[in-house]
């Protein structure tokens, strides 16, 4: 009886080893797939964010062209905006 159970144990061990190898292969495939998907999603989000930034920049240029601001006034406006942002971040 001991001899007959040994081949069954070896067969079971072989099957478990095969399952383990398949799981490792699946893990590698999933990791690659999710990595590619994450990179694609990051790229899409970057494109979504850069479009409004470019539009805002163009609008600012257009506003500056229409209503030019003196350098001294621009520095004062930037300082007040910076102070306002610091206050917001403080809360």
The first five atom37 places (N, CA, C, CB, O) and aatype in JSON, in Angstrom:
{
  "aatype": [20, 20, 20, 20, 20, 20, 20, 20, 20, 20, 20, 20, 20, 20, 20, 20, 20, 20, 20, 20, 20, 20, 20, 20, 20, 20, 20, 20, 20, 20, 20, 20, 20, 20, 20, 20, 20, 20, 20, 20, 20, 20, 20, 20, 20, 20, 20, 20, 20, 20, 20, 20, 20, 20, 20, 20, 20, 20, 20, 20, 20, 20, 20, 20, 20, 20, 20, 20, 20, 20, 20, 20, 20, 20, 20, 20, 20, 20, 20, 20, 20, 20, 20, 20, 20, 20, 20, 20, 20, 20, 20],
  "atom_mask": [
    [1, 1, 1, 1, 1],
    [1, 1, 1, 1, 1],
    [1, 1, 1, 1, 1],
    [1, 1, 1, 1, 1],
    [1, 1, 1, 1, 1],
    [1, 1, 1, 1, 1],
    [1, 1, 1, 1, 1],
    [1, 1, 1, 1, 1],
    [1, 1, 1, 1, 1],
    [1, 1, 1, 1, 1],
    [1, 1, 1, 1, 1],
    [1, 1, 1, 1, 1],
    [1, 1, 1, 1, 1],
    [1, 1, 1, 1, 1],
    [1, 1, 1, 1, 1],
    [1, 1, 1, 1, 1],
    [1, 1, 1, 1, 1],
    [1, 1, 1, 1, 1],
    [1, 1, 1, 1, 1],
    [1, 1, 1, 1, 1],
    [1, 1, 1, 1, 1],
    [1, 1, 1, 1, 1],
    [1, 1, 1, 1, 1],
    [1, 1, 1, 1, 1],
    [1, 1, 1, 1, 1],
    [1, 1, 1, 1, 1],
    [1, 1, 1, 1, 1],
    [1, 1, 1, 1, 1],
    [1, 1, 1, 1, 1],
    [1, 1, 1, 1, 1],
    [1, 1, 1, 1, 1],
    [1, 1, 1, 1, 1],
    [1, 1, 1, 1, 1],
    [1, 1, 1, 1, 1],
    [1, 1, 1, 1, 1],
    [1, 1, 1, 1, 1],
    [1, 1, 1, 1, 1],
    [1, 1, 1, 1, 1],
    [1, 1, 1, 1, 1],
    [1, 1, 1, 1, 1],
    [1, 1, 1, 1, 1],
    [1, 1, 1, 1, 1],
    [1, 1, 1, 1, 1],
    [1, 1, 1, 1, 1],
    [1, 1, 1, 1, 1],
    [1, 1, 1, 1, 1],
    [1, 1, 1, 1, 1],
    [1, 1, 1, 1, 1],
    [1, 1, 1, 1, 1],
    [1, 1, 1, 1, 1],
    [1, 1, 1, 1, 1],
    [1, 1, 1, 1, 1],
    [1, 1, 1, 1, 1],
    [1, 1, 1, 1, 1],
    [1, 1, 1, 1, 1],
    [1, 1, 1, 1, 1],
    [1, 1, 1, 1, 1],
    [1, 1, 1, 1, 1],
    [1, 1, 1, 1, 1],
    [1, 1, 1, 1, 1],
    [1, 1, 1, 1, 1],
    [1, 1, 1, 1, 1],
    [1, 1, 1, 1, 1],
    [1, 1, 1, 1, 1],
    [1, 1, 1, 1, 1],
    [1, 1, 1, 1, 1],
    [1, 1, 1, 1, 1],
    [1, 1, 1, 1, 1],
    [1, 1, 1, 1, 1],
    [1, 1, 1, 1, 1],
    [1, 1, 1, 1, 1],
    [1, 1, 1, 1, 1],
    [1, 1, 1, 1, 1],
    [1, 1, 1, 1, 1],
    [1, 1, 1, 1, 1],
    [1, 1, 1, 1, 1],
    [1, 1, 1, 1, 1],
    [1, 1, 1, 1, 1],
    [1, 1, 1, 1, 1],
    [1, 1, 1, 1, 1],
    [1, 1, 1, 1, 1],
    [1, 1, 1, 1, 1],
    [1, 1, 1, 1, 1],
    [1, 1, 1, 1, 1],
    [1, 1, 1, 1, 1],
    [1, 1, 1, 1, 1],
    [1, 1, 1, 1, 1],
    [1, 1, 1, 1, 1],
    [1, 1, 1, 1, 1],
    [1, 1, 1, 1, 1],
    [1, 1, 1, 1, 1]
  ],
  "atom_positions": [
    [[0.81, -1.19, 0.0], [0.0, 0.0, 0.0], [0.86, 1.25, 0.0], [-0.93, 0.0, 1.19], [0.49, 2.23, -0.65]],
    [[1.98, 1.26, 0.69], [2.88, 2.41, 0.73], [3.44, 2.66, -0.66], [4.01, 2.17, 1.74], [3.55, 3.82, -1.06]],
    [[3.79, 1.64, -1.38], [4.36, 1.79, -2.72], [3.33, 2.35, -3.71], [4.89, 0.44, -3.23], [3.69, 3.12, -4.59]],
    [[2.09, 1.98, -3.58], [1.07, 2.45, -4.5], [0.72, 3.91, -4.24], [-0.19, 1.59, -4.38], [0.32, 4.61, -5.17]],
    [[0.86, 4.41, -3.01], [0.55, 5.8, -2.71], [1.67, 6.73, -3.16], [0.29, 5.98, -1.23], [1.43, 7.92, -3.41]],
    [[2.88, 6.21, -3.25], [4.02, 7.03, -3.66], [3.85, 7.56, -5.09], [5.32, 6.21, -3.56], [4.05, 8.76, -5.3]],
    [[3.48, 6.74, -6.07], [3.26, 7.28, -7.42], [2.11, 8.3, -7.46], [2.98, 6.15, -8.4], [2.16, 9.27, -8.22]],
    [[1.1, 8.07, -6.65], [-0.01, 9.03, -6.61], [0.45, 10.37, -6.04], [-1.17, 8.48, -5.79], [0.03, 11.43, -6.5]],
    [[1.3, 10.31, -5.03], [1.85, 11.54, -4.45], [2.72, 12.27, -5.46], [2.65, 11.24, -3.17], [2.67, 13.49, -5.57]],
    [[3.52, 11.51, -6.19], [4.37, 12.11, -7.23], [3.52, 12.73, -8.33], [5.34, 11.06, -7.83], [3.82, 13.82, -8.83]],
    [[2.46, 12.05, -8.69], [1.54, 12.56, -9.73], [0.88, 13.84, -9.23], [0.46, 11.48, -10.09], [0.78, 14.82, -9.97]],
    [[0.43, 13.83, -7.98], [-0.21, 15.01, -7.39], [0.79, 16.17, -7.31], [-0.76, 14.68, -6.0], [0.45, 17.31, -7.62]],
    [[2.01, 15.86, -6.89], [3.05, 16.88, -6.81], [3.35, 17.46, -8.19], [4.33, 16.3, -6.18], [3.56, 18.66, -8.33]],
    [[3.38, 16.62, -9.18], [3.61, 17.06, -10.55], [2.48, 17.98, -11.02], [3.74, 15.85, -11.49], [2.73, 19.01, -11.65]],
    [[1.26, 17.63, -10.71], [0.11, 18.45, -11.09], [0.15, 19.81, -10.39], [-1.2, 17.72, -10.77], [-0.13, 20.84, -11.0]],
    [[0.48, 19.79, -9.11], [0.57, 21.04, -8.36], [1.69, 21.93, -8.89], [0.8, 20.75, -6.87], [1.54, 23.15, -8.97]],
    [[2.79, 21.32, -9.26], [3.91, 22.08, -9.84], [3.49, 22.71, -11.16], [5.13, 21.17, -10.04], [3.85, 23.85, -11.45]],
    [[2.75, 21.97, -11.96], [2.27, 22.49, -13.24], [1.3, 23.65, -13.01], [1.58, 21.37, -14.05], [1.37, 24.67, -13.71]],
    [[0.41, 23.51, -12.06], [-0.53, 24.59, -11.73], [0.23, 25.83, -11.26], [-1.53, 24.13, -10.64], [-0.09, 26.95, -11.66]],
    [[1.23, 25.62, -10.43], [2.04, 26.74, -9.94], [2.72, 27.46, -11.1], [3.09, 26.23, -8.93], [2.73, 28.69, -11.15]],
    [[3.3, 26.7, -12.02], [3.96, 27.31, -13.18], [2.97, 28.1, -14.03], [4.64, 26.23, -14.04], [3.3, 29.18, -14.53]],
    [[1.77, 27.56, -14.2], [0.74, 28.27, -14.97], [0.32, 29.56, -14.27], [-0.48, 27.36, -15.19], [0.09, 30.58, -14.91]],
    [[0.23, 29.5, -12.95], [-0.13, 30.7, -12.19], [0.96, 31.78, -12.29], [-0.37, 30.35, -10.73], [0.65, 32.96, -12.4]],
    [[2.21, 31.37, -12.26], [3.31, 32.33, -12.42], [3.26, 32.98, -13.79], [4.67, 31.63, -12.21], [3.46, 34.19, -13.92]],
    [[3.0, 32.18, -14.81], [2.89, 32.71, -16.18], [1.72, 33.68, -16.28], [2.72, 31.56, -17.2], [1.85, 34.74, -16.89]],
    [[0.6, 33.33, -15.69], [-0.57, 34.2, -15.69], [-0.26, 35.51, -14.96], [-1.78, 33.5, -15.04], [-0.66, 36.58, -15.41]],
    [[0.44, 35.42, -13.84], [0.81, 36.61, -13.09], [1.66, 37.55, -13.95], [1.57, 36.22, -11.82], [1.45, 38.76, -13.94]],
    [[2.61, 37.0, -14.69], [3.46, 37.83, -15.56], [2.64, 38.49, -16.66], [4.58, 36.98, -16.17], [2.85, 39.66, -16.97]],
    [[1.73, 37.74, -17.25], [0.9, 38.29, -18.32], [0.01, 39.41, -17.77], [0.03, 37.18, -18.96], [-0.12, 40.47, -18.38]],
    [[-0.6, 39.17, -16.61], [-1.47, 40.19, -16.01], [-0.68, 41.44, -15.62], [-2.17, 39.62, -14.78], [-1.15, 42.56, -15.81]],
    [[0.5, 41.23, -15.08], [1.33, 42.38, -14.69], [1.68, 43.23, -15.9], [2.62, 41.9, -13.99], [1.6, 44.46, -15.84]],
    [[2.05, 42.59, -16.98], [2.37, 43.32, -18.21], [1.13, 44.03, -18.75], [2.95, 42.37, -19.27], [1.2, 45.19, -19.15]],
    [[0.02, 43.33, -18.76], [-1.21, 43.9, -19.28], [-1.66, 45.11, -18.45], [-2.31, 42.84, -19.29], [-2.01, 46.15, -19.01]],
    [[-1.64, 44.97, -17.12], [-2.04, 46.09, -16.27], [-1.06, 47.24, -16.36], [-2.17, 45.62, -14.83], [-1.46, 48.4, -16.27]],
    [[0.21, 46.93, -16.52], [1.2, 47.98, -16.66], [0.95, 48.79, -17.94], [2.63, 47.38, -16.66], [1.01, 50.02, -17.94]],
    [[0.68, 48.08, -19.02], [0.38, 48.76, -20.29], [-0.89, 49.59, -20.16], [0.23, 47.73, -21.43], [-0.94, 50.73, -20.64]],
    [[-1.9, 49.03, -19.52], [-3.16, 49.75, -19.35], [-2.96, 51.0, -18.48], [-4.22, 48.83, -18.71], [-3.5, 52.06, -18.78]],
    [[-2.17, 50.86, -17.41], [-1.9, 52.0, -16.53], [-1.16, 53.1, -17.3], [-1.07, 51.56, -15.3], [-1.48, 54.28, -17.16]],
    [[-0.18, 52.71, -18.1], [0.55, 53.7, -18.9], [-0.37, 54.4, -19.9], [1.72, 53.03, -19.65], [-0.28, 55.61, -20.09]],
    [[-1.24, 53.63, -20.53], [-2.18, 54.21, -21.49], [-3.12, 55.18, -20.8], [-2.99, 53.1, -22.19], [-3.39, 56.27, -21.32]],
    [[-3.63, 54.8, -19.63], [-4.56, 55.68, -18.9], [-3.84, 56.95, -18.43], [-5.16, 54.93, -17.69], [-4.42, 58.03, -18.48]],
    [[-2.61, 56.81, -17.97], [-1.84, 57.99, -17.57], [-1.64, 58.94, -18.74], [-0.49, 57.57, -16.99], [-1.74, 60.16, -18.58]],
    [[-1.35, 58.39, -19.9], [-1.15, 59.21, -21.09], [-2.45, 59.94, -21.47], [-0.66, 58.35, -22.28], [-2.44, 61.12, -21.79]],
    [[-3.57, 59.21, -21.42], [-4.86, 59.82, -21.75], [-5.2, 60.94, -20.77], [-5.97, 58.77, -21.74], [-5.68, 61.99, -21.18]],
    [[-4.95, 60.73, -19.48], [-5.24, 61.76, -18.48], [-4.33, 62.97, -18.69], [-5.05, 61.2, -17.06], [-4.77, 64.11, -18.52]],
    [[-3.09, 62.73, -19.04], [-2.17, 63.83, -19.31], [-2.68, 64.67, -20.48], [-0.76, 63.3, -19.6], [-2.62, 65.9, -20.44]],
    [[-3.16, 64.01, -21.52], [-3.72, 64.73, -22.66], [-4.96, 65.53, -22.26], [-4.08, 63.76, -23.8], [-5.14, 66.67, -22.69]],
    [[-5.81, 64.93, -21.42], [-7.01, 65.63, -20.97], [-6.65, 66.86, -20.15], [-7.9, 64.69, -20.14], [-7.32, 67.89, -20.24]],
    [[-5.59, 66.76, -19.36], [-5.19, 67.89, -18.51], [-4.44, 68.96, -19.31], [-4.32, 67.4, -17.36], [-4.57, 70.15, -19.02]],
    [[-3.66, 68.55, -20.29], [-2.85, 69.53, -21.01], [-3.69, 70.39, -21.94], [-1.77, 68.82, -21.81], [-3.34, 71.54, -22.2]],
    [[-4.79, 69.87, -22.44], [-5.64, 70.65, -23.34], [-6.2, 71.9, -22.65], [-6.78, 69.79, -23.85], [-6.07, 72.99, -23.21]],
    [[-6.82, 71.79, -21.48], [-7.32, 73.0, -20.81], [-6.18, 73.97, -20.43], [-8.11, 72.62, -19.56], [-6.36, 75.18, -20.45]],
    [[-5.04, 73.42, -20.07], [-3.91, 74.29, -19.71], [-3.49, 75.11, -20.93], [-2.71, 73.45, -19.18], [-3.22, 76.31, -20.81]],
    [[-3.43, 74.47, -22.08], [-3.07, 75.19, -23.29], [-4.12, 76.25, -23.63], [-2.9, 74.21, -24.47], [-3.78, 77.35, -24.05]],
    [[-5.38, 75.91, -23.46], [-6.45, 76.88, -23.73], [-6.35, 78.07, -22.79], [-7.84, 76.22, -23.6], [-6.5, 79.22, -23.21]],
    [[-6.08, 77.81, -21.51], [-5.93, 78.9, -20.55], [-4.75, 79.79, -20.9], [-5.76, 78.34, -19.13], [-4.82, 81.01, -20.81]],
    [[-3.67, 79.16, -21.3], [-2.48, 79.93, -21.68], [-2.79, 80.84, -22.87], [-1.31, 78.98, -22.02], [-2.4, 82.01, -22.88]],
    [[-3.49, 80.3, -23.87], [-3.86, 81.11, -25.03], [-4.78, 82.25, -24.64], [-4.53, 80.24, -26.09], [-4.64, 83.37, -25.14]],
    [[-5.72, 81.97, -23.74], [-6.62, 83.03, -23.27], [-5.85, 84.11, -22.52], [-7.71, 82.44, -22.36], [-6.13, 85.3, -22.68]],
    [[-4.9, 83.71, -21.7], [-4.09, 84.69, -20.97], [-3.29, 85.56, -21.94], [-3.15, 83.98, -19.99], [-3.17, 86.77, -21.75]],
    [[-2.75, 84.93, -22.97], [-2.01, 85.71, -23.97], [-2.93, 86.7, -24.67], [-1.35, 84.78, -25.0], [-2.57, 87.85, -24.9]],
    [[-4.12, 86.24, -25.0], [-5.09, 87.11, -25.67], [-5.5, 88.26, -24.74], [-6.34, 86.29, -26.1], [-5.61, 89.4, -25.19]],
    [[-5.74, 87.95, -23.47], [-6.09, 89.01, -22.51], [-4.94, 90.01, -22.35], [-6.44, 88.4, -21.15], [-5.17, 91.22, -22.28]],
    [[-3.73, 89.51, -22.3], [-2.57, 90.41, -22.19], [-2.45, 91.29, -23.43], [-1.28, 89.6, -21.99], [-2.05, 92.45, -23.34]],
    [[-2.79, 90.73, -24.58], [-2.72, 91.51, -25.82], [-3.8, 92.6, -25.82], [-2.88, 90.59, -27.05], [-3.55, 93.74, -26.22]],
    [[-5.0, 92.23, -25.37], [-6.11, 93.18, -25.35], [-5.92, 94.23, -24.27], [-7.44, 92.45, -25.15], [-6.13, 95.42, -24.5]],
    [[-5.52, 93.79, -23.09], [-5.4, 94.67, -21.94], [-4.0, 94.52, -21.34], [-6.5, 94.36, -20.89], [-3.83, 93.81, -20.35]],
    [[-3.02, 95.17, -21.93], [-1.65, 95.01, -21.41], [-1.56, 95.56, -19.99], [-0.64, 95.73, -22.32], [-2.13, 96.59, -19.66]],
    [[-0.81, 94.83, -19.16], [-0.62, 95.21, -17.77], [0.83, 95.62, -17.59], [-1.01, 94.03, -16.8], [1.73, 94.96, -18.1]],
    [[1.05, 96.71, -16.86], [2.42, 97.14, -16.62], [3.14, 96.1, -15.78], [2.45, 98.53, -15.93], [2.49, 95.34, -15.06]],
    [[4.46, 96.06, -15.85], [5.25, 95.09, -15.12], [5.04, 95.21, -13.62], [6.72, 95.24, -15.45], [4.93, 94.2, -12.92]],
    [[4.98, 96.43, -13.12], [4.81, 96.64, -11.68], [3.45, 96.12, -11.22], [4.96, 98.13, -11.34], [3.35, 95.52, -10.15]],
    [[2.43, 96.35, -11.99], [1.08, 95.9, -11.66], [1.02, 94.37, -11.74], [0.04, 96.54, -12.62], [0.37, 93.74, -10.9]],
    [[1.67, 93.79, -12.72], [1.67, 92.34, -12.87], [2.34, 91.67, -11.68], [2.38, 91.93, -14.17], [1.85, 90.65, -11.19]],
    [[3.45, 92.23, -11.2], [4.13, 91.67, -10.03], [3.23, 91.75, -8.81], [5.46, 92.42, -9.77], [3.16, 90.8, -8.02]],
    [[2.54, 92.87, -8.66], [1.63, 93.04, -7.53], [0.49, 92.02, -7.59], [1.06, 94.47, -7.5], [0.1, 91.46, -6.56]],
    [[-0.05, 91.78, -8.79], [-1.13, 90.8, -8.95], [-0.63, 89.39, -8.64], [-1.7, 90.86, -10.38], [-1.33, 88.62, -7.99]],
    [[0.58, 89.06, -9.11], [1.14, 87.74, -8.84], [1.36, 87.54, -7.35], [2.46, 87.56, -9.59], [1.12, 86.45, -6.83]],
    [[1.81, 88.57, -6.66], [2.03, 88.47, -5.22], [0.72, 88.25, -4.48], [2.72, 89.72, -4.7], [0.66, 87.45, -3.55]],
    [[-0.34, 88.96, -4.89], [-1.63, 88.78, -4.22], [-2.19, 87.4, -4.49], [-2.63, 89.86, -4.67], [-2.81, 86.8, -3.6]],
    [[-2.0, 86.88, -5.69], [-2.46, 85.53, -6.0], [-1.67, 84.52, -5.18], [-2.32, 85.24, -7.52], [-2.24, 83.56, -4.66]],
    [[-0.36, 84.72, -5.07], [0.47, 83.81, -4.3], [0.04, 83.82, -2.83], [1.96, 84.2, -4.42], [-0.05, 82.77, -2.2]],
    [[-0.23, 85.01, -2.29], [-0.69, 85.1, -0.9], [-2.03, 84.39, -0.71], [-0.8, 86.58, -0.46], [-2.24, 83.7, 0.28]],
    [[-2.93, 84.57, -1.68], [-4.24, 83.93, -1.59], [-4.09, 82.41, -1.62], [-5.15, 84.4, -2.73], [-4.77, 81.7, -0.88]],
    [[-3.2, 81.93, -2.48], [-2.99, 80.47, -2.54], [-2.38, 79.95, -1.26], [-2.09, 80.11, -3.73], [-2.74, 78.87, -0.8]],
    [[-1.46, 80.7, -0.67], [-0.85, 80.28, 0.59], [-1.9, 80.22, 1.68], [0.29, 81.23, 0.99], [-1.88, 79.31, 2.52]],
    [[-2.82, 81.17, 1.68], [-3.88, 81.16, 2.68], [-4.79, 79.94, 2.47], [-4.7, 82.47, 2.6], [-5.18, 79.28, 3.44]],
    [[-5.12, 79.65, 1.21], [-5.98, 78.5, 0.94], [-5.3, 77.21, 1.4], [-6.32, 78.43, -0.55], [-5.93, 76.36, 2.02]],
    [[-4.02, 77.09, 1.09], [-3.3, 75.88, 1.44], [-3.14, 75.76, 2.95], [-1.94, 75.85, 0.77], [-3.02, 74.65, 3.48]],
    [[-3.13, 76.9, 3.64], [-3.0, 76.88, 5.1], [-4.21, 76.29, 5.79], [-2.77, 78.28, 5.63], [-4.1, 75.74, 6.88]],
    [[-5.36, 76.39, 5.17], [-6.57, 75.84, 5.76], [-6.77, 74.47, 5.23], [-7.79, 76.7, 5.48], [-7.74, 73.81, 5.6]]
  ]
}
